[in-house]
């Protein structure tokens, strides 16, 4: 799937991550840009976690920008999933 809209999820607060999604031209593939306060220790883990969510959701042709402030894995996955769903126009919620 390819995102339709720009979307974001998360905050710049400590222990959170801001995820921004932008659609790109068909055939452009994925571009993932990460900045983090813990980049030296966890850069590879962040990339793997983000790409796992994109793989599961079958997302291609996307520019994803992640600005991390020490978020844990479940938070990262939730923020990426939420940003992707918003960019696809999927309005699912919980009661």
C-alpha positions as CSV (number, residue, x, y, z in Angstrom):
1,X,0.0,0.0,0.0
2,X,1.0,3.6,-0.6
3,X,0.1,6.4,1.8
4,X,-2.3,9.0,0.5
5,X,-1.8,11.9,2.9
6,X,0.8,13.4,5.1
7,X,0.2,12.3,8.7
8,X,1.8,12.3,12.1
9,X,1.6,10.6,15.5
10,X,3.3,11.1,18.8
11,X,4.9,14.0,20.6
12,X,8.3,15.5,21.4
13,X,8.0,14.6,25.1
14,X,10.5,12.5,26.9
15,X,10.1,8.7,26.3
16,X,8.0,9.3,23.2
17,X,8.6,9.5,19.4
18,X,7.2,11.8,16.7
19,X,6.5,9.9,13.5
20,X,5.8,11.9,10.3
21,X,4.7,10.2,7.1
22,X,4.7,11.6,3.6
23,X,3.6,9.8,0.4
24,X,6.2,9.7,-2.4
25,X,6.0,8.9,-6.1
26,X,5.2,5.3,-7.1
27,X,8.3,3.2,-7.3
28,X,10.3,5.5,-5.0
29,X,10.5,2.9,-2.2
30,X,11.0,3.6,1.5
31,X,13.0,6.4,2.9
32,X,13.3,6.3,6.7
33,X,15.0,9.2,8.5
34,X,15.7,8.9,12.2
35,X,17.0,11.3,14.8
36,X,17.2,10.2,18.4
37,X,18.7,11.1,21.7
38,X,19.8,7.5,22.0
39,X,21.0,7.1,18.4
40,X,24.5,5.7,19.2
41,X,23.0,2.9,21.3
42,X,19.8,2.0,19.5
43,X,19.9,3.2,15.9
44,X,19.7,-0.3,14.4
45,X,16.9,-1.3,16.8
46,X,14.9,1.7,15.8
47,X,15.3,1.0,12.1
48,X,14.4,-2.7,12.5
49,X,11.3,-1.8,14.7
50,X,10.0,0.8,12.2
51,X,10.6,-1.4,9.2
52,X,8.9,-4.4,10.8
53,X,5.7,-2.3,11.2
54,X,5.9,-1.1,7.6
55,X,6.5,-4.7,6.4
56,X,3.5,-6.0,8.3
57,X,1.3,-3.3,7.0
58,X,2.7,-3.8,3.5
59,X,3.7,-0.1,3.1
60,X,5.9,1.0,0.2
61,X,6.6,4.4,-1.4
62,X,6.8,6.4,1.8
63,X,9.1,8.9,3.4
64,X,9.0,8.4,7.2
65,X,10.7,10.8,9.6
66,X,11.1,9.6,13.2
67,X,12.2,12.0,16.0
68,X,12.8,9.8,19.0
69,X,13.2,10.9,22.7
70,X,13.9,7.5,24.1
71,X,10.6,5.7,23.3
72,X,10.2,2.0,24.1
73,X,9.5,-0.6,21.4
74,X,5.7,-0.8,22.0
75,X,5.5,3.0,21.8
76,X,7.5,3.1,18.6
77,X,5.3,0.4,17.0
78,X,2.1,2.1,18.1
79,X,3.2,5.5,16.8
80,X,4.3,4.1,13.4
81,X,1.0,2.2,13.0
82,X,-1.1,5.2,13.9
83,X,0.7,7.5,11.5
84,X,0.4,4.9,8.7
85,X,-3.3,4.4,9.3
86,X,-3.9,8.2,9.4
87,X,-1.9,8.5,6.1
88,X,-4.1,5.8,4.5
89,X,-7.3,7.5,5.8
90,X,-8.2,4.6,8.0
91,X,-10.2,5.9,11.0
92,X,-10.1,3.0,13.5
93,X,-10.4,3.7,17.1
94,X,-11.0,2.0,20.4
95,X,-14.0,2.3,22.7
